[in-house]
Amino acid sequence: MPLLTLLLSAFLAATLLPAQSEAVLTALLLGERHPVWLLLLVATVGNTLGALVNWAIGRGIERFRGRRWFPVSERNLGRAQRLYGRFGRWSLLLSWAPVFGDALTLVAGVMREPWWRFLLLVTLAKGGRYLVVAGLVLGWMASA
């Protein structure tokens, strides 16, 4: 059940819904019940799948832009589109970042980034973030 909780929290954290997968990962690391590699894999897969949902939404959501319920503010979407326009696919390496990282994954869909390249770059970014979080937690545990 803890691994499912991690998967779901990582998935939700990558969508435009608020969730704190780093807190769940930290708790599971501190519990020392699961191999670190497995926790990193589950968190990365969940977070990448959530980002893939954003990408898929981006592929068809442009027609709804400007509506009140649109999931990203015009300001954040415009900023993400400018960043994506300037740096292209490489901006997806920032998809791990809070707030605008989620918008970038949506914009990648709007900008028709191929799914295979999207998955490669986003998996590297999301996995890298969880690796850093795990390194910080494990380093703190070793020094405590």
N, C-alpha and C positions, 0 to 999 in steps of 0.2 A: 504493500500500500504506500509506503514512503516514496518509492520510485515513481509510482503513478502520480502522486502529489507533486513531485518535482517536475515530471513531464508536463502536467497540466499547468503548473504555475509558469514554467518556462514558455509554454505555448501562448498562454494569455499575455505574458509580459511582452511578447513580440508583436502582438496585435495592438490595436489602439486602445485596448482596455487596460486599466491599471492593475498591475500585479508585481510582486517583488520576488522573482525567482532566486535572486542572490541570497536573500534571507533563508529561503528553503534549502538552498544548496549549503549554506553555511551551517545551518542546524544539522543537516545530515552528515556533513564532514565532522562536526564536533561529536556526533553520536558514534562515529567510527564503526558502524555496522555494515557498511558497504564499501567495496573497493573504490578508491578515488577515481580510477579510470572509468568505472561504470557510472558513477555520478556525473562525471564530465560528459560522457557520451549521452546519457539520458537528457541532461540539461541542454546540450548542444542540439540534439535532434528535436526536442520540443520547441526550442526557440527558433530554429531554422524553419520548422514546419509552420509556426505562427507567422514568420516573415513571408513564407510562401503564400499564405492566405492573403496577406497585404498585397503582394505582387499580383495575385489573381484578381483581387478587387480592383487594383489599379488598371488592369487591362480593360475593364468595362465601366469604370466609375466616372470617367470624364464627362459623360452625358448628364450626370447628376450634380456636377460642380456648381457651387453657388446656392444650393438649397440649404435651408436652415439646419437640417439634420446631417449634412455632409460631415464625415468623421474627422476631417482635418481642416483647421482654419485656413482661410485664404492666405494669410500671412505666412504660416508655417509651410503650407504647400508651395507657395511662391519661393520661399527661401530654399526649400529642398530642391525645387526644379532648377533654380539658378545654380545651386551647388552641383547638382547632377549634370546640368548643361556645361558647366565649367570643367568638371573633373571626370565626367562620364562614369563608366562602370566602376572605376576605381573608388569613387565616393562610397560605394557599397561596403568598403572596408571600414567605414564609420557607422555601419548599421547597428553596431553594438551600443551606440551612445543613446542616452535617454532622450526622449521627446523627438528630436529631429531624425534619429536613426530609424524609428518606425515610419516616419513620413518618407524617408528615402526609399524604403522598400516598396511603399505604395507608388511613389513616383517612378521607380524602376519599371513597374508594370505599365504605368501611363506612357512611359517613354519606350515601351516595347523591348525591354532588355530580354534577350533569350533566356529561357528558364534554366538551362544547364550552366550558363555563365553566372547567372544570378545565384544559383545554389552553391556553386563553388566559392564565390567571393563572400557570400553571407555566412556560409558554414565556417570559413576561416576566421571571419570577424567575430562571430558569436562564440565559437569555440575558444578563440584567443581570450575573450573577456572572461569566460568561466575558468580558463586556465590561470589567469591572473588572480581572480578571486580565490581560487583554491590555493594558489601559492601563498597568498597573504594569510589565509586562515591557517594553513598548515605551518607556515613560518611562525605565526603567533603561538600556535599550539606547542611547537617545539621549544619556544623560548619561555613558555609559562611554567 
